[in-house]
Amino acid sequence: MKFTLFTSLIIFALSAQAAEKRIYSTDAIGNRQYDKPSYMISDNGRIYETDSIGNRQYDKRSFEMK
């Protein structure tokens, strides 16, 4: 019973993370630029600007891919 619960929680956590993709600003050699904004693409096609630790910026514009 505990194993089944644990496995279902792991699968749920992995599927929730798979729903969004992150895009980070990088320099010419591939290092992440922490002082520049990054973006999150949700599974419905919306693009949101995020801060340096990944929190969505609600006061910034969002875009939609069609």
Predicted model as a PDB file, atoms N, CA, C, CB and O in Angstrom, pLDDT in the B-factor column:
MODEL        1                                                                  
ATOM      1  N   MET A   1       0.820  -1.194   0.000  1.00 65.00           N  
ATOM      2  CA  MET A   1       0.000   0.000   0.000  1.00 65.00           C  
ATOM      3  C   MET A   1       0.864   1.258   0.000  1.00 65.00           C  
ATOM      4  CB  MET A   1      -0.933  -0.002   1.202  1.00 65.00           C  
ATOM      5  O   MET A   1       0.611   2.188  -0.765  1.00 65.00           O  
ATOM      6  N   LYS A   2       1.879   1.285   0.855  1.00 61.00           N  
ATOM      7  CA  LYS A   2       2.758   2.454   0.909  1.00 61.00           C  
ATOM      8  C   LYS A   2       3.522   2.621  -0.397  1.00 61.00           C  
ATOM      9  CB  LYS A   2       3.738   2.334   2.081  1.00 61.00           C  
ATOM     10  O   LYS A   2       3.724   3.742  -0.866  1.00 61.00           O  
ATOM     11  N   PHE A   3       3.945   1.508  -0.982  1.00 58.00           N  
ATOM     12  CA  PHE A   3       4.689   1.576  -2.240  1.00 58.00           C  
ATOM     13  C   PHE A   3       3.812   2.139  -3.356  1.00 58.00           C  
ATOM     14  CB  PHE A   3       5.218   0.183  -2.629  1.00 58.00           C  
ATOM     15  O   PHE A   3       4.277   2.950  -4.158  1.00 58.00           O  
ATOM     16  N   THR A   4       2.560   1.722  -3.415  1.00 66.00           N  
ATOM     17  CA  THR A   4       1.638   2.217  -4.437  1.00 66.00           C  
ATOM     18  C   THR A   4       1.388   3.708  -4.272  1.00 66.00           C  
ATOM     19  CB  THR A   4       0.314   1.455  -4.377  1.00 66.00           C  
ATOM     20  O   THR A   4       1.364   4.447  -5.256  1.00 66.00           O  
ATOM     21  N   LEU A   5       1.205   4.145  -3.059  1.00 57.00           N  
ATOM     22  CA  LEU A   5       1.005   5.570  -2.798  1.00 57.00           C  
ATOM     23  C   LEU A   5       2.244   6.373  -3.184  1.00 57.00           C  
ATOM     24  CB  LEU A   5       0.664   5.802  -1.319  1.00 57.00           C  
ATOM     25  O   LEU A   5       2.139   7.425  -3.816  1.00 57.00           O  
ATOM     26  N   PHE A   6       3.406   5.874  -2.803  1.00 53.00           N  
ATOM     27  CA  PHE A   6       4.665   6.556  -3.127  1.00 53.00           C  
ATOM     28  C   PHE A   6       4.863   6.645  -4.636  1.00 53.00           C  
ATOM     29  CB  PHE A   6       5.856   5.824  -2.482  1.00 53.00           C  
ATOM     30  O   PHE A   6       5.251   7.696  -5.145  1.00 53.00           O  
ATOM     31  N   THR A   7       4.603   5.560  -5.355  1.00 61.00           N  
ATOM     32  CA  THR A   7       4.785   5.572  -6.812  1.00 61.00           C  
ATOM     33  C   THR A   7       3.813   6.527  -7.489  1.00 61.00           C  
ATOM     34  CB  THR A   7       4.609   4.166  -7.383  1.00 61.00           C  
ATOM     35  O   THR A   7       4.188   7.233  -8.425  1.00 61.00           O  
ATOM     36  N   SER A   8       2.574   6.556  -7.027  1.00 59.00           N  
ATOM     37  CA  SER A   8       1.611   7.466  -7.647  1.00 59.00           C  
ATOM     38  C   SER A   8       1.972   8.928  -7.377  1.00 59.00           C  
ATOM     39  CB  SER A   8       0.197   7.172  -7.134  1.00 59.00           C  
ATOM     40  O   SER A   8       1.769   9.781  -8.241  1.00 59.00           O  
ATOM     41  N   LEU A   9       2.503   9.226  -6.194  1.00 57.00           N  
ATOM     42  CA  LEU A   9       2.943  10.590  -5.906  1.00 57.00           C  
ATOM     43  C   LEU A   9       4.129  10.996  -6.772  1.00 57.00           C  
ATOM     44  CB  LEU A   9       3.307  10.723  -4.436  1.00 57.00           C  
ATOM     45  O   LEU A   9       4.196  12.133  -7.239  1.00 57.00           O  
ATOM     46  N   ILE A  10       5.056  10.085  -6.986  1.00 57.00           N  
ATOM     47  CA  ILE A  10       6.217  10.370  -7.848  1.00 57.00           C  
ATOM     48  C   ILE A  10       5.762  10.615  -9.279  1.00 57.00           C  
ATOM     49  CB  ILE A  10       7.238   9.203  -7.806  1.00 57.00           C  
ATOM     50  O   ILE A  10       6.228  11.557  -9.921  1.00 57.00           O  
ATOM     51  N   ILE A  11       4.876   9.797  -9.781  1.00 58.00           N  
ATOM     52  CA  ILE A  11       4.387   9.969 -11.153  1.00 58.00           C  
ATOM     53  C   ILE A  11       3.654  11.298 -11.291  1.00 58.00           C  
ATOM     54  CB  ILE A  11       3.457   8.800 -11.553  1.00 58.00           C  
ATOM     55  O   ILE A  11       3.827  12.000 -12.287  1.00 58.00           O  
ATOM     56  N   PHE A  12       2.839  11.648 -10.305  1.00 55.00           N  
ATOM     57  CA  PHE A  12       2.124  12.923 -10.335  1.00 55.00           C  
ATOM     58  C   PHE A  12       3.099  14.098 -10.322  1.00 55.00           C  
ATOM     59  CB  PHE A  12       1.160  13.024  -9.146  1.00 55.00           C  
ATOM     60  O   PHE A  12       2.904  15.065 -11.058  1.00 55.00           O  
ATOM     61  N   ALA A  13       4.135  14.031  -9.506  1.00 55.00           N  
ATOM     62  CA  ALA A  13       5.115  15.117  -9.423  1.00 55.00           C  
ATOM     63  C   ALA A  13       5.881  15.263 -10.737  1.00 55.00           C  
ATOM     64  CB  ALA A  13       6.096  14.868  -8.264  1.00 55.00           C  
ATOM     65  O   ALA A  13       6.133  16.383 -11.181  1.00 55.00           O  
ATOM     66  N   LEU A  14       6.246  14.170 -11.349  1.00 51.00           N  
ATOM     67  CA  LEU A  14       6.975  14.229 -12.615  1.00 51.00           C  
ATOM     68  C   LEU A  14       6.091  14.750 -13.739  1.00 51.00           C  
ATOM     69  CB  LEU A  14       7.521  12.850 -12.980  1.00 51.00           C  
ATOM     70  O   LEU A  14       6.566  15.489 -14.601  1.00 51.00           O  
ATOM     71  N   SER A  15       4.832  14.386 -13.747  1.00 53.00           N  
ATOM     72  CA  SER A  15       3.946  14.875 -14.807  1.00 53.00           C  
ATOM     73  C   SER A  15       3.663  16.366 -14.644  1.00 53.00           C  
ATOM     74  CB  SER A  15       2.628  14.088 -14.807  1.00 53.00           C  
ATOM     75  O   SER A  15       3.472  17.062 -15.641  1.00 53.00           O  
ATOM     76  N   ALA A  16       3.632  16.867 -13.423  1.00 50.00           N  
ATOM     77  CA  ALA A  16       3.416  18.302 -13.204  1.00 50.00           C  
ATOM     78  C   ALA A  16       4.623  19.105 -13.674  1.00 50.00           C  
ATOM     79  CB  ALA A  16       3.136  18.588 -11.716  1.00 50.00           C  
ATOM     80  O   ALA A  16       4.459  20.208 -14.195  1.00 50.00           O  
ATOM     81  N   GLN A  17       5.808  18.583 -13.505  1.00 53.00           N  
ATOM     82  CA  GLN A  17       6.997  19.280 -13.966  1.00 53.00           C  
ATOM     83  C   GLN A  17       7.123  19.230 -15.476  1.00 53.00           C  
ATOM     84  CB  GLN A  17       8.230  18.690 -13.326  1.00 53.00           C  
ATOM     85  O   GLN A  17       7.673  20.152 -16.078  1.00 53.00           O  
ATOM     86  N   ALA A  18       6.634  18.190 -16.090  1.00 53.00           N  
ATOM     87  CA  ALA A  18       6.745  18.045 -17.533  1.00 53.00           C  
ATOM     88  C   ALA A  18       5.810  18.989 -18.273  1.00 53.00           C  
ATOM     89  CB  ALA A  18       6.457  16.619 -17.935  1.00 53.00           C  
ATOM     90  O   ALA A  18       5.961  19.167 -19.481  1.00 53.00           O  
ATOM     91  N   ALA A  19       4.856  19.597 -17.590  1.00 62.00           N  
ATOM     92  CA  ALA A  19       3.878  20.452 -18.236  1.00 62.00           C  
ATOM     93  C   ALA A  19       4.458  21.810 -18.619  1.00 62.00           C  
ATOM     94  CB  ALA A  19       2.689  20.640 -17.333  1.00 62.00           C  
ATOM     95  O   ALA A  19       3.859  22.514 -19.432  1.00 62.00           O  
ATOM     96  N   GLU A  20       5.576  22.192 -18.074  1.00 74.00           N  
ATOM     97  CA  GLU A  20       6.145  23.497 -18.388  1.00 74.00           C  
ATOM     98  C   GLU A  20       7.617  23.368 -18.783  1.00 74.00           C  
ATOM     99  CB  GLU A  20       5.996  24.447 -17.191  1.00 74.00           C  
ATOM    100  O   GLU A  20       8.347  22.526 -18.259  1.00 74.00           O  
ATOM    101  N   LYS A  21       8.024  24.207 -19.702  1.00 81.00           N  
ATOM    102  CA  LYS A  21       9.411  24.240 -20.161  1.00 81.00           C  
ATOM    103  C   LYS A  21      10.017  25.575 -19.757  1.00 81.00           C  
ATOM    104  CB  LYS A  21       9.506  24.026 -21.707  1.00 81.00           C  
ATOM    105  O   LYS A  21       9.317  26.587 -19.735  1.00 81.00           O  
ATOM    106  N   ARG A  22      11.284  25.592 -19.442  1.00 84.00           N  
ATOM    107  CA  ARG A  22      11.983  26.816 -19.048  1.00 84.00           C  
ATOM    108  C   ARG A  22      12.974  27.213 -20.136  1.00 84.00           C  
ATOM    109  CB  ARG A  22      12.710  26.626 -17.692  1.00 84.00           C  
ATOM    110  O   ARG A  22      13.640  26.366 -20.731  1.00 84.00           O  
ATOM    111  N   ILE A  23      13.057  28.518 -20.382  1.00 85.00           N  
ATOM    112  CA  ILE A  23      14.026  29.068 -21.328  1.00 85.00           C  
ATOM    113  C   ILE A  23      14.851  30.089 -20.568  1.00 85.00           C  
ATOM    114  CB  ILE A  23      13.324  29.711 -22.588  1.00 85.00           C  
ATOM    115  O   ILE A  23      14.305  31.043 -20.015  1.00 85.00           O  
ATOM    116  N   TYR A  24      16.147  29.898 -20.538  1.00 85.00           N  
ATOM    117  CA  TYR A  24      17.047  30.785 -19.802  1.00 85.00           C  
ATOM    118  C   TYR A  24      17.904  31.586 -20.769  1.00 85.00           C  
ATOM    119  CB  TYR A  24      17.938  29.982 -18.838  1.00 85.00           C  
ATOM    120  O   TYR A  24      18.271  31.093 -21.835  1.00 85.00           O  
ATOM    121  N   SER A  25      18.223  32.826 -20.397  1.00 84.00           N  
ATOM    122  CA  SER A  25      19.157  33.635 -21.176  1.00 84.00           C  
ATOM    123  C   SER A  25      20.562  33.120 -20.915  1.00 84.00           C  
ATOM    124  CB  SER A  25      19.039  35.153 -20.817  1.00 84.00           C  
ATOM    125  O   SER A  25      20.946  32.904 -19.766  1.00 84.00           O  
ATOM    126  N   THR A  26      21.330  32.922 -21.985  1.00 88.00           N  
ATOM    127  CA  THR A  26      22.697  32.428 -21.848  1.00 88.00           C  
ATOM    128  C   THR A  26      23.651  33.332 -22.619  1.00 88.00           C  
ATOM    129  CB  THR A  26      22.807  30.967 -22.349  1.00 88.00           C  
ATOM    130  O   THR A  26      23.237  34.095 -23.491  1.00 88.00           O  
ATOM    131  N   ASP A  27      24.929  33.234 -22.283  1.00 89.00           N  
ATOM    132  CA  ASP A  27      25.936  33.981 -23.021  1.00 89.00           C  
ATOM    133  C   ASP A  27      26.455  33.135 -24.182  1.00 89.00           C  
ATOM    134  CB  ASP A  27      27.096  34.405 -22.089  1.00 89.00           C  
ATOM    135  O   ASP A  27      25.886  32.087 -24.488  1.00 89.00           O  
ATOM    136  N   ALA A  28      27.522  33.579 -24.825  1.00 90.00           N  
ATOM    137  CA  ALA A  28      28.028  32.919 -26.026  1.00 90.00           C  
ATOM    138  C   ALA A  28      28.558  31.511 -25.755  1.00 90.00           C  
ATOM    139  CB  ALA A  28      29.119  33.757 -26.643  1.00 90.00           C  
ATOM    140  O   ALA A  28      28.538  30.670 -26.653  1.00 90.00           O  
ATOM    141  N   ILE A  29      29.026  31.237 -24.550  1.00 93.00           N  
ATOM    142  CA  ILE A  29      29.560  29.902 -24.268  1.00 93.00           C  
ATOM    143  C   ILE A  29      28.579  29.019 -23.500  1.00 93.00           C  
ATOM    144  CB  ILE A  29      30.848  30.021 -23.484  1.00 93.00           C  
ATOM    145  O   ILE A  29      28.932  27.906 -23.109  1.00 93.00           O  
ATOM    146  N   GLY A  30      27.357  29.494 -23.277  1.00 87.00           N  
ATOM    147  CA  GLY A  30      26.316  28.672 -22.696  1.00 87.00           C  
ATOM    148  C   GLY A  30      26.084  28.838 -21.207  1.00 87.00           C  
ATOM    149  O   GLY A  30      25.294  28.089 -20.633  1.00 87.00           O  
ATOM    150  N   ASN A  31      26.734  29.778 -20.565  1.00 92.00           N  
ATOM    151  CA  ASN A  31      26.499  30.014 -19.142  1.00 92.00           C  
ATOM    152  C   ASN A  31      25.193  30.770 -18.952  1.00 92.00           C  
ATOM    153  CB  ASN A  31      27.673  30.797 -18.513  1.00 92.00           C  
ATOM    154  O   ASN A  31      24.890  31.699 -19.701  1.00 92.00           O  
ATOM    155  N   ARG A  32      24.422  30.369 -17.947  1.00 86.00           N  
ATOM    156  CA  ARG A  32      23.143  31.012 -17.672  1.00 86.00           C  
ATOM    157  C   ARG A  32      23.368  32.414 -17.119  1.00 86.00           C  
ATOM    158  CB  ARG A  32      22.311  30.170 -16.685  1.00 86.00           C  
ATOM    159  O   ARG A  32      24.208  32.619 -16.242  1.00 86.00           O  
ATOM    160  N   GLN A  33      22.609  33.377 -17.640  1.00 87.00           N  
ATOM    161  CA  GLN A  33      22.687  34.766 -17.197  1.00 87.00           C  
ATOM    162  C   GLN A  33      21.610  35.001 -16.145  1.00 87.00           C  
ATOM    163  CB  GLN A  33      22.523  35.755 -18.396  1.00 87.00           C  
ATOM    164  O   GLN A  33      20.433  35.153 -16.471  1.00 87.00           O  
ATOM    165  N   TYR A  34      22.025  35.030 -14.878  1.00 84.00           N  
ATOM    166  CA  TYR A  34      21.067  35.140 -13.782  1.00 84.00           C  
ATOM    167  C   TYR A  34      20.478  36.542 -13.644  1.00 84.00           C  
ATOM    168  CB  TYR A  34      21.727  34.744 -12.488  1.00 84.00           C  
ATOM    169  O   TYR A  34      19.420  36.707 -13.038  1.00 84.00           O  
ATOM    170  N   ASP A  35      21.142  37.549 -14.194  1.00 85.00           N  
ATOM    171  CA  ASP A  35      20.630  38.915 -14.085  1.00 85.00           C  
ATOM    172  C   ASP A  35      19.634  39.264 -15.195  1.00 85.00           C  
ATOM    173  CB  ASP A  35      21.784  39.898 -14.110  1.00 85.00           C  
ATOM    174  O   ASP A  35      19.055  40.350 -15.174  1.00 85.00           O  
ATOM    175  N   LYS A  36      19.425  38.378 -16.153  1.00 84.00           N  
ATOM    176  CA  LYS A  36      18.484  38.601 -17.245  1.00 84.00           C  
ATOM    177  C   LYS A  36      17.249  37.733 -17.037  1.00 84.00           C  
ATOM    178  CB  LYS A  36      19.143  38.297 -18.615  1.00 84.00           C  
ATOM    179  O   LYS A  36      17.333  36.689 -16.390  1.00 84.00           O  
ATOM    180  N   PRO A  37      16.103  38.148 -17.575  1.00 83.00           N  
ATOM    181  CA  PRO A  37      14.877  37.374 -17.332  1.00 83.00           C  
ATOM    182  C   PRO A  37      14.908  36.025 -18.051  1.00 83.00           C  
ATOM    183  CB  PRO A  37      13.648  38.173 -17.782  1.00 83.00           C  
ATOM    184  O   PRO A  37      15.560  35.866 -19.084  1.00 83.00           O  
ATOM    185  N   SER A  38      14.195  35.072 -17.485  1.00 87.00           N  
ATOM    186  CA  SER A  38      13.998  33.787 -18.135  1.00 87.00           C  
ATOM    187  C   SER A  38      12.508  33.646 -18.407  1.00 87.00           C  
ATOM    188  CB  SER A  38      14.542  32.600 -17.259  1.00 87.00           C  
ATOM    189  O   SER A  38      11.710  34.458 -17.940  1.00 87.00           O  
ATOM    190  N   TYR A  39      12.133  32.624 -19.154  1.00 89.00           N  
ATOM    191  CA  TYR A  39      10.744  32.464 -19.559  1.00 89.00           C  
ATOM    192  C   TYR A  39      10.276  31.049 -19.300  1.00 89.00           C  
ATOM    193  CB  TYR A  39      10.567  32.817 -21.030  1.00 89.00           C  
ATOM    194  O   TYR A  39      11.073  30.111 -19.306  1.00 89.00           O  
ATOM    195  N   MET A  40       8.971  30.895 -19.070  1.00 88.00           N  
ATOM    196  CA  MET A  40       8.339  29.608 -18.849  1.00 88.00           C  
ATOM    197  C   MET A  40       7.271  29.434 -19.911  1.00 88.00           C  
ATOM    198  CB  MET A  40       7.739  29.501 -17.411  1.00 88.00           C  
ATOM    199  O   MET A  40       6.458  30.331 -20.136  1.00 88.00           O  
ATOM    200  N   ILE A  41       7.270  28.273 -20.569  1.00 86.00           N  
ATOM    201  CA  ILE A  41       6.245  27.964 -21.556  1.00 86.00           C  
ATOM    202  C   ILE A  41       5.334  26.915 -20.939  1.00 86.00           C  
ATOM    203  CB  ILE A  41       6.869  27.463 -22.913  1.00 86.00           C  
ATOM    204  O   ILE A  41       5.776  25.806 -20.641  1.00 86.00           O  
ATOM    205  N   SER A  42       4.075  27.255 -20.747  1.00 85.00           N  
ATOM    206  CA  SER A  42       3.131  26.317 -20.156  1.00 85.00           C  
ATOM    207  C   SER A  42       2.589  25.389 -21.235  1.00 85.00           C  
ATOM    208  CB  SER A  42       1.978  27.065 -19.451  1.00 85.00           C  
ATOM    209  O   SER A  42       2.818  25.605 -22.425  1.00 85.00           O  
ATOM    210  N   ASP A  43       1.871  24.359 -20.812  1.00 82.00           N  
ATOM    211  CA  ASP A  43       1.370  23.368 -21.762  1.00 82.00           C  
ATOM    212  C   ASP A  43       0.255  23.901 -22.663  1.00 82.00           C  
ATOM    213  CB  ASP A  43       0.873  22.164 -21.016  1.00 82.00           C  
ATOM    214  O   ASP A  43      -0.047  23.286 -23.685  1.00 82.00           O  
ATOM    215  N   ASN A  44      -0.360  25.026 -22.309  1.00 82.00           N  
ATOM    216  CA  ASN A  44      -1.407  25.602 -23.170  1.00 82.00           C  
ATOM    217  C   ASN A  44      -0.844  26.618 -24.169  1.00 82.00           C  
ATOM    218  CB  ASN A  44      -2.481  26.270 -22.311  1.00 82.00           C  
ATOM    219  O   ASN A  44      -1.614  27.264 -24.879  1.00 82.00           O  
ATOM    220  N   GLY A  45       0.485  26.772 -24.238  1.00 83.00           N  
ATOM    221  CA  GLY A  45       1.105  27.638 -25.217  1.00 83.00           C  
ATOM    222  C   GLY A  45       1.377  29.056 -24.751  1.00 83.00           C  
ATOM    223  O   GLY A  45       1.809  29.887 -25.550  1.00 83.00           O  
ATOM    224  N   ARG A  46       1.139  29.355 -23.491  1.00 86.00           N  
ATOM    225  CA  ARG A  46       1.409  30.697 -22.965  1.00 86.00           C  
ATOM    226  C   ARG A  46       2.863  30.801 -22.542  1.00 86.00           C  
ATOM    227  CB  ARG A  46       0.476  31.024 -21.773  1.00 86.00           C  
ATOM    228  O   ARG A  46       3.430  29.857 -21.991  1.00 86.00           O  
ATOM    229  N   ILE A  47       3.465  31.962 -22.805  1.00 89.00           N  
ATOM    230  CA  ILE A  47       4.854  32.237 -22.429  1.00 89.00           C  
ATOM    231  C   ILE A  47       4.840  33.319 -21.365  1.00 89.00           C  
ATOM    232  CB  ILE A  47       5.717  32.674 -23.670  1.00 89.00           C  
ATOM    233  O   ILE A  47       4.299  34.404 -21.582  1.00 89.00           O  
ATOM    234  N   TYR A  48       5.434  33.025 -20.212  1.00 89.00           N  
ATOM    235  CA  TYR A  48       5.462  33.946 -19.079  1.00 89.00           C  
ATOM    236  C   TYR A  48       6.897  34.285 -18.731  1.00 89.00           C  
ATOM    237  CB  TYR A  48       4.739  33.344 -17.860  1.00 89.00           C  
ATOM    238  O   TYR A  48       7.775  33.423 -18.777  1.00 89.00           O  
ATOM    239  N   GLU A  49       7.138  35.542 -18.383  1.00 89.00           N  
ATOM    240  CA  GLU A  49       8.453  35.938 -17.896  1.00 89.00           C  
ATOM    241  C   GLU A  49       8.578  35.540 -16.432  1.00 89.00           C  
ATOM    242  CB  GLU A  49       8.682  37.465 -18.076  1.00 89.00           C  
ATOM    243  O   GLU A  49       7.629  35.681 -15.661  1.00 89.00           O  
ATOM    244  N   THR A  50       9.756  35.040 -16.049  1.00 87.00           N  
ATOM    245  CA  THR A  50       9.996  34.629 -14.669  1.00 87.00           C  
ATOM    246  C   THR A  50      11.211  35.374 -14.126  1.00 87.00           C  
ATOM    247  CB  THR A  50      10.204  33.093 -14.573  1.00 87.00           C  
ATOM    248  O   THR A  50      12.023  35.899 -14.888  1.00 87.00           O  
ATOM    249  N   ASP A  51      11.324  35.413 -12.807  1.00 81.00           N  
ATOM    250  CA  ASP A  51      12.499  36.043 -12.196  1.00 81.00           C  
ATOM    251  C   ASP A  51      13.650  35.039 -12.131  1.00 81.00           C  
ATOM    252  CB  ASP A  51      12.164  36.578 -10.776  1.00 81.00           C  
ATOM    253  O   ASP A  51      13.558  33.951 -12.700  1.00 81.00           O  
ATOM    254  N   SER A  52      14.730  35.400 -11.442  1.00 75.00           N  
ATOM    255  CA  SER A  52      15.929  34.577 -11.447  1.00 75.00           C  
ATOM    256  C   SER A  52      15.750  33.239 -10.742  1.00 75.00           C  
ATOM    257  CB  SER A  52      17.048  35.325 -10.812  1.00 75.00           C  
ATOM    258  O   SER A  52      16.517  32.310 -10.994  1.00 75.00           O  
ATOM    259  N   ILE A  53      14.750  33.119  -9.858  1.00 78.00           N  
ATOM    260  CA  ILE A  53      14.540  31.832  -9.189  1.00 78.00           C  
ATOM    261  C   ILE A  53      13.335  31.072  -9.734  1.00 78.00           C  
ATOM    262  CB  ILE A  53      14.368  32.049  -7.704  1.00 78.00           C  
ATOM    263  O   ILE A  53      12.989  30.019  -9.200  1.00 78.00           O  
ATOM    264  N   GLY A  54      12.696  31.574 -10.772  1.00 77.00           N  
ATOM    265  CA  GLY A  54      11.644  30.839 -11.450  1.00 77.00           C  
ATOM    266  C   GLY A  54      10.224  31.211 -11.107  1.00 77.00           C  
ATOM    267  O   GLY A  54       9.296  30.545 -11.564  1.00 77.00           O  
ATOM    268  N   ASN A  55      10.018  32.248 -10.323  1.00 83.00           N  
ATOM    269  CA  ASN A  55       8.658  32.690  -9.998  1.00 83.00           C  
ATOM    270  C   ASN A  55       8.094  33.529 -11.130  1.00 83.00           C  
ATOM    271  CB  ASN A  55       8.642  33.492  -8.682  1.00 83.00           C  
ATOM    272  O   ASN A  55       8.776  34.398 -11.674  1.00 83.00           O  
ATOM    273  N   ARG A  56       6.849  33.265 -11.480  1.00 86.00           N  
ATOM    274  CA  ARG A  56       6.203  33.988 -12.573  1.00 86.00           C  
ATOM    275  C   ARG A  56       6.026  35.450 -12.197  1.00 86.00           C  
ATOM    276  CB  ARG A  56       4.843  33.353 -12.921  1.00 86.00           C  
ATOM    277  O   ARG A  56       5.657  35.771 -11.067  1.00 86.00           O  
ATOM    278  N   GLN A  57       6.292  36.337 -13.156  1.00 87.00           N  
ATOM    279  CA  GLN A  57       6.126  37.775 -12.973  1.00 87.00           C  
ATOM    280  C   GLN A  57       4.744  38.168 -13.478  1.00 87.00           C  
ATOM    281  CB  GLN A  57       7.244  38.575 -13.717  1.00 87.00           C  
ATOM    282  O   GLN A  57       4.528  38.286 -14.684  1.00 87.00           O  
ATOM    283  N   TYR A  58       3.808  38.372 -12.549  1.00 86.00           N  
ATOM    284  CA  TYR A  58       2.432  38.675 -12.910  1.00 86.00           C  
ATOM    285  C   TYR A  58       2.259  40.082 -13.462  1.00 86.00           C  
ATOM    286  CB  TYR A  58       1.544  38.493 -11.719  1.00 86.00           C  
ATOM    287  O   TYR A  58       1.279  40.354 -14.155  1.00 86.00           O  
ATOM    288  N   ASP A  59       3.187  40.976 -13.169  1.00 88.00           N  
ATOM    289  CA  ASP A  59       3.067  42.346 -13.656  1.00 88.00           C  
ATOM    290  C   ASP A  59       3.647  42.526 -15.057  1.00 88.00           C  
ATOM    291  CB  ASP A  59       3.753  43.289 -12.701  1.00 88.00           C  
ATOM    292  O   ASP A  59       3.518  43.606 -15.633  1.00 88.00           O  
ATOM    293  N   LYS A  60       4.278  41.505 -15.615  1.00 86.00           N  
ATOM    294  CA  LYS A  60       4.858  41.566 -16.959  1.00 86.00           C  
ATOM    295  C   LYS A  60       3.885  40.980 -17.975  1.00 86.00           C  
ATOM    296  CB  LYS A  60       6.209  40.812 -17.009  1.00 86.00           C  
ATOM    297  O   LYS A  60       2.966  40.244 -17.618  1.00 86.00           O  
ATOM    298  N   ARG A  61       4.101  41.316 -19.249  1.00 83.00           N  
ATOM    299  CA  ARG A  61       3.263  40.781 -20.316  1.00 83.00           C  
ATOM    300  C   ARG A  61       3.497  39.288 -20.502  1.00 83.00           C  
ATOM    301  CB  ARG A  61       3.532  41.520 -21.623  1.00 83.00           C  
ATOM    302  O   ARG A  61       4.590  38.784 -20.244  1.00 83.00           O  
ATOM    303  N   SER A  62       2.469  38.592 -20.949  1.00 83.00           N  
ATOM    304  CA  SER A  62       2.606  37.192 -21.340  1.00 83.00           C  
ATOM    305  C   SER A  62       2.231  37.090 -22.816  1.00 83.00           C  
ATOM    306  CB  SER A  62       1.705  36.248 -20.450  1.00 83.00           C  
ATOM    307  O   SER A  62       1.538  37.954 -23.354  1.00 83.00           O  
ATOM    308  N   PHE A  63       2.690  36.040 -23.451  1.00 81.00           N  
ATOM    309  CA  PHE A  63       2.456  35.839 -24.879  1.00 81.00           C  
ATOM    310  C   PHE A  63       1.798  34.484 -25.085  1.00 81.00           C  
ATOM    311  CB  PHE A  63       3.781  35.938 -25.685  1.00 81.00           C  
ATOM    312  O   PHE A  63       1.864  33.616 -24.215  1.00 81.00           O  
ATOM    313  N   GLU A  64       1.164  34.304 -26.237  1.00 81.00           N  
ATOM    314  CA  GLU A  64       0.542  33.044 -26.569  1.00 81.00           C  
ATOM    315  C   GLU A  64       1.029  32.572 -27.928  1.00 81.00           C  
ATOM    316  CB  GLU A  64      -0.982  33.172 -26.550  1.00 81.00           C  
ATOM    317  O   GLU A  64       1.008  33.330 -28.899  1.00 81.00           O  
ATOM    318  N   MET A  65       1.470  31.313 -27.999  1.00 77.00           N  
ATOM    319  CA  MET A  65       1.886  30.730 -29.274  1.00 77.00           C  
ATOM    320  C   MET A  65       0.678  30.109 -29.931  1.00 77.00           C  
ATOM    321  CB  MET A  65       3.014  29.677 -29.083  1.00 77.00           C  
ATOM    322  O   MET A  65      -0.112  29.423 -29.282  1.00 77.00           O  
ATOM    323  N   LYS A  66       0.536  30.354 -31.230  1.00 74.00           N  
ATOM    324  CA  LYS A  66      -0.577  29.743 -31.970  1.00 74.00           C  
ATOM    325  C   LYS A  66      -0.026  28.970 -33.140  1.00 74.00           C  
ATOM    326  CB  LYS A  66      -1.592  30.810 -32.456  1.00 74.00           C  
ATOM    327  O   LYS A  66      -0.788  28.373 -33.900  1.00 74.00           O  
TER     328      LYS A  66                                                      
ENDMDL                                                                          
END                                                                             
